[in-house]
Amino acid sequence: MSDTGKKDREGMGLTAAEYVLGVLGADQRRTAERRIARDAAFAREVAFWEERLGGLVSAVPAVAPPQRLWSRIEAALGRGGQENRAGLWQSLSFWRFLALGASALAASCLAALIYIGAVATPGVPLVARLDAERGQAGFVAAVNTGGGSLTIVPAALLGAEQKSLELWLIPPGDKPHSLGLIDPDRPVTIKVPKDLLSQVNNEAVLAVSLEPQGGSPTGQPTGPVIANGKLAQL
């Protein structure tokens, strides 16, 4: 397959996944519906993602996040009245979707997007819900094991003023390994060090700690762990 054909295929898959997850704008959704009727290949992509994600979509109850969360999300995106679809991470509807705390669905969505994205490589997607206090989803994360990258998205408001949030990988029976600093307001994609890739599996735990600005001075968590969760295969 040519590079152009591959990109077209990946773009079609991404649009189909977005359609199934309900994060397209109204005009984009109508365009997708018309395409389903006339494009058999696109219709098959939609059917694929409906089968893979539809059960999760129907299982998630409606939740009304606080208005202050919308304000913070909009500020983080720098909304100016003109719709900018530079990518899914710039989609306000997707951020709202993640912010509902529907962690299983959100994490599945992340893994799906990593899997079909233009930079995706073969591998088994792993996902995690990192719970904060009272079982609230603090972050959702997905790992593209083939590409060796991890994407983590904040799903709640977590106070980190004058502090840094540091992400840790904790393999079974091993000490925490720092994966770097993350942003409390927007998604971050991290390249997993090669020497840790073999330990990124469904037995490992991801954790976020509150550290001094710039990160832990010791190479190990020094502040409180504010969210953690076990990786699982999608």
N, C-alpha and C positions, 0 to 999 in steps of 0.2 A: 504494500500500500504506500502511495506517495505521501510526503509530509503534509501536503494540502488535504488529501483524503483523510489522513489520520486526524488532523485538526478539526475537519468538518464533523467526523464521527464523534470526537470528544465533545465538541460544542453541542451536538445534537443530544448526547447523553446528559450533559449538564442541564440543558433546557428541560429535558424530560424529567429529570430528578427535581428540579425547581418547581415544575408544574405539579408533580405529585405531592410535593411538600407544601404547596400553597403559598410560595414566597414570591411568585411573579406579580407584577403590577397588573391592573385590570386590563390595559391594552395588550400587554404581553401575553396574558392568559387567553384572551380572545384570539390572538394570533396563533397561539399554540393549539387551541381547540380546532381552528380551521385547518391547521397543518395535520392534525391527527386524522381528519376526514379525507385528506388527499394524499398523504405521504405514508405509505405502508411501513417503511423502515422506522419512521419516527413513532408511529403508532405502536410498533413492537417495543421500542425503547420505553415508552410510557407504560405499557403493560408489564414490562420487566420490573420497573421501579415501583409500580403499584403492588405487585406481588411481594417484592422485597421489603417495602416500607409501609404498605397499606395497613397492615395489622397494627403497627406501632402508632400510625396516625389516628386510627379509630379508637385506640386504647387510651389516648391522652385526654384528660378532662380539660375543660376550659378553665383558665385561671386569669385573674385580673391583677397584673403587677401594679405597684404603686406609681402614681403620676410622676414622682421624682425620678423614677428610673427612666421614663421616656425622656425627660428633660436632659438627663445626663448622657443618654445614648445620642440624642440629637446634637448635643454640644460636642460630643466626641467625634461625630461624623462631619461637623462643620456645615450643617444644612444651610443652604442659601436660597432655596426656592426652586432651583433647577435640578431636576432629577438626573443623577449621574450614576450610570450602571457600569462603572469601570470594572466591576467584579462583584461577586456575591458578598464579600466583606463590606462593600459600600452600600449594601441593601439594608435600609432601615427596617423593612418588614422582616428580614432574616434575623437581625439583631433582636427585634421584639419577640420573634419566635423563640430564639434561644433564651431570652430573659424570662420566659414563662416558667422555667424550672422543669420543663418536660425533658428531663435529662436523657432518658433512653433514646427518645426520638431525636433530640438535638445531637447527641453523640453519633447516632446512626447517620444523620444528615452530614455531619462533618466527615465521617469515614467515607460515605458515598461520594462526596465532593472531592476528597483526596484521591479516591480510587479512579474516578473518571476525569479528573482535571488534566490540563495540558501537560503538567509535569509529573503525572502519575507513572509509576513503574509497577511491574508485577509484584505482588506481595499480599499478605493477609492483613486486612485492616483490623486494628485493635482500638477499642474505645474505653473511656473511663468517665465516670461521674465522680467528681471530687466534692464530697459533702463538707459543708461548713457546719455551724451550730444548728442544733435541732433538726438535723437531716436535710437542711436546705441545700440545694445544689449550688456550690460556689463557683465551680468551673466545669466545663465539659471539654474533653480532650480526645483526639484521634491520632493514631500513629500510622503512617504509611511505611510498613516494614520494608517494602521493596526499595523505596527511595531514601529510607533512613531519616525521615522527618517527622516531627510531632507538631501538631497545631493545637493550641489551648485557647479557649474562649471564656471570658468571664460571664457567668450567668446570674450574678447577684452583685449588689453593692457591698464591697468589702473595704472598710476603712484602712488606708495605708499611708496617711499623711506623714511626711517626713521619714518614711520607711521605704524599704524595697521588698518586693515579693520575689521569693526565689523558689524555683521548681526543682524537686528532687525525685530521682528514681531510686526505689528501694527494692532490690531483688530479694528473694527469700533467703534468710539467714545471712544477709550481707548488710553492710553499712549504707547509709544514703549517699548517692552520687549526685552532685549538682548538675542540672541541665541548663542553668543560667537564670537570668532575671526575666520576669514576665510583667506585662502591663495590666493594671487592674481595670482599665477602661476599654481595651480593644484586643482583638486576636493577635497572637504571636505565633510564628512558625519557627521552630528550633531544629537545627541539624543535630541529630544524636551522634555523639562521638563514636567512632568505629569500634573502639574497645568496649563499648557498652551495648552495642546493637544486639548481641547474642543474649543479653539479659533482659531485653525488652520483650516480655511475653505475658501470657495470661496468668502468671504467678506473681508478677511484680506489682508494686504499688507506686502511685504517683502522689506526691504531697507538696503542699505550698506552705512555706514558713514566712513569718514576718521578720525581716532582718534589718540591720542598720543600712543606711543609704549606701549603695554600691555592692551590697551583698554580704554574705557571711565572711567574717575575717578569719575563720578557722578552717573552712572547707567542709564543715558540718553544720547542721542547723543550730543556731544559737538563740533564736527567738521562738515564740509559740507557733505550732503548726495550726494553720487556720482552715485548712481543707485537705482532704485526702480521699483516695479511692483506688480500687484495684482495677487493673486492666482486664479487659475481656475481649474475646474474639467476636467479631460481628457475624 
